Amino acid sequence: VDFLHAWPGMMREPITSSEINKNYVSISSDYTTAHIYMWPSSHPQIRRNRGEITLDTILDCDSPFLVAFSLETIPELNIKCIDEEFKKVSSYYSNILDGSLKVKTSYEEFDKAFNSAKYVLALLFSKIEVGDGIYAGLPCFSWFFTGDVGFMSPVYARLGEYYLRMLKEHLVTMAKYQRPNGQIPHEVSANPKYTCTALPTGFWHIDSTALWIIALGEYFKWSQDKSVLRQLGGNLQKALEFLYNLDTDNDGFIEIYPEKGYCAVDELRWSIRRGICSELNALYIMALKKAHILFQGVGKIKLAEWCLNLYRQLSEKYDSIFWSGRKYYDRIDEKGGVEDDAMAHQSLVCWTEVASCPNGVLHLKKLIPDLIAPCGVRSHTFKGEVKKGYYEGSIWPFFTGVFGLSLFNYGLSKIGMKLLLDEVELTFTSKDPGKINEYYSYDCREELGQFTQGFSSSSLIDLFLRGLLGLDIDGNRIRFEVIPSDRFKFIELYDLYFNSNLFNISFHTNSQNLKYRIEFTQGSTPLTFEICVVLPSETSAKNSCKGFIVSKIIDVMPGEVKEGSISYQ
């Protein structure tokens, strides 16, 4: 009898006792788990009745067991039942994939990777006793994370109605466990006995509260669902108050101190990062901007104006506080500004677009030499030390997405495209093809962490939709900022969803122009499309941070098809 521990690496665990009694097998071990919905933290019993197999599970987190059995020992097994269950499950996921945003391009491998990433994001949604939500990944971190989903929310929001519904349920569940002081939890365990208390990191991350607001903003922007705003309006106000109260010196920026049990985005250096952290305040500023729109949506005008005024105030003085003259400070503590080593989270000042254009470009160029690796982006500068588990220098597809989008935002799209192609490559070279691991060794040779990770797969979609295509919406105006690419000669989007409206949109590019076609297939709301072509440029000729933009406005009525072209010779 063996007990094989499957994560983070396959290994044998010591057995304290075992019992085999007909169809009942139990194996006891000292192994413990974080929640009760993952074996070995359950005590199942197998029964056979008229050719069917029944697995009874008695959930008991205090007495973890693992059951192992072979179906081949039971010849009467009714294969038909398995076939019916397979059809039921496959139909569920097929409906989600078919009923959401679909992509066809001249790059066939990307199309397959895009579809696989969509499947991963659908797979992570689960309905459990503590609430409905989106797991961070599988098989270990199968519980709910606010921060992870906050970063994934722009992708869920753009994939259509099914994914918007998943995002909404996750936001509601995390709000259910909000502290009285307004803080949104970083993690909620799947164990209903413990929820946030079983995990020492349950309320660790301050950034999770800002990311919850950002995710709510993404949900509302694409769904226009005011009922959720009314439902979560009180949670939103309390969350903002919590963040605002972290400003202890009345300069508007929020501070954190590790001795109080708080950290910002970076976990590896959390114990030394104190004071005003650059990426945390960038997320806070972005959350204020989202909150302004959210409060406007439900008629809370005074709160909306307060958020807008504070957003403008902090945005205007961000560079004067954090710009060192060479790059943005990582943090400002009691001794002053600290540049520190290059770390991927430092690119969040550009992911949020809080950084000014010229300084943002210089900042990213300072980070590129230390962080760009053959298969993605390192979490930190690699100094040659390889440790067990997370370590500085390991490569994270999550940061590939964050850093890559920052590059697209600030006109460095050539390297951004390289990172998008890295994500495609990882999809096909994975030991479980279609999935992208949680992280990789510094030299890209080892797949580490979980083999299924939400923010790894969402990064591929994000770099395409928001990076290469610049897809966003403001009110009833959908905007594309398309970067011509030899790899993507044509791009076709089917069933792009906004507020119950559906569209099919295609782009064909050559060296001289972009041809577009917009088909309004479902809905009743007249919409405006702004189609832009972005020509990357670092010269004075550029008219935006991304480069030189040529644009065209197209009004589209329900049922209409609009075609045209934009010349960019």
DAFENSUL-V616262 format. One record per backbone hydrogen bond with DSSP energy under -1.0 kcal/mol. CO is the residue of the C=O (numbers start at 1). NH is the residue of the N-H. Records with the same first field share a line. If there is no record, write none. Layout:
# DAFENSUL-V616262
CO=NH  NH
This chain:
# DAFENSUL-V616262
3=13
5=11
11=5
17=28
19=26
21=24
24=21
26=19
27=66
28=16  17
38=41
40=65
43=58
45=56
47=54
49=52
51=78
52=49
54=47
56=45
58=43
60=63
65=42
70=73
71=74
74=77
77=79
79=83
80=84
81=85
82=86
83=87
84=88
85=89
86=90
87=91
88=92
89=93
90=94
91=95
92=96
93=97
94=98
95=99
102=494
104=492
107=111
108=112
109=113
110=114
111=115
112=116
113=117
114=118
115=119
116=120
117=121
118=122
119=123
120=124
122=125
124=135
126=133
128=131
131=128
133=126
136=454
138=452
140=142
141=137  143
143=136
144=188
145=149
146=150
147=151
148=152
149=153
152=155  156
153=157
155=159
159=101
160=164
161=165
162=166
163=167
164=168
165=169
166=170
167=171
168=172
169=173
170=174
171=175
172=176
175=178
179=182
183=179
186=146
188=144
191=194  195
194=197
195=189
199=202
201=204
202=186  187
204=263
206=209
207=211
208=212
209=213
210=214
211=215
212=216
213=217
214=218
215=219
216=220
217=221
218=222
219=223
220=224
222=499
224=226
226=230
227=231
228=232
232=236
233=237
234=238
235=239
236=240
237=241
238=242
239=243
240=244
241=245
243=246
244=247
246=255
256=275
257=260
258=261
263=206
269=272  273
275=256
276=332
277=281
278=282
279=283
280=284
281=285
282=286
283=287
284=288
285=289
286=290
287=291
288=292
289=293
290=294
291=295
292=296
293=297
295=300
296=299
299=301
300=304
301=305
302=306
303=307
304=308
305=309
306=310
307=311
308=312
309=313
310=314
311=315
312=316
313=317
317=321
318=322
319=323
322=329
327=324
330=278
331=338
332=276
333=336
336=333
338=330  331
342=381
343=346
344=347
345=348
347=350  351
348=352
349=354  355
356=360
357=361
358=362
359=363
360=364
361=365
362=366
363=367
364=368
367=371
368=372
371=378
373=376
376=373
377=396
379=344
391=394
394=379
395=440
396=400
397=401
398=402
399=403
400=404
401=405
402=406
403=407
404=408
405=409
406=410
407=412
408=411
412=416
413=417
414=418
415=419
416=420
417=421
418=422
419=423
420=424
421=425
422=426
423=427
424=428
425=429
427=434
432=435
439=448
440=395
441=444
446=441
448=439
450=438
452=138
453=457
454=458
457=461
458=462
459=463
460=464
461=465
462=466  467
463=468
464=469
465=471
468=483
469=481
472=479
474=477
476=528
477=474
478=530
479=472
480=532
482=534
489=509
490=106
491=507
492=104
493=505
494=102
496=503
498=501
501=498
502=521  522
503=496
504=519
505=493
506=517
507=491
508=515
512=568
513=510
514=566
515=508
516=564
517=506
518=562
519=504  521
522=502
527=556
528=478
529=554
530=480
531=552
532=482
533=550
535=548
539=542
547=544
548=535
550=533
552=531
554=529
556=527
557=560
560=520
562=518
564=516
566=514
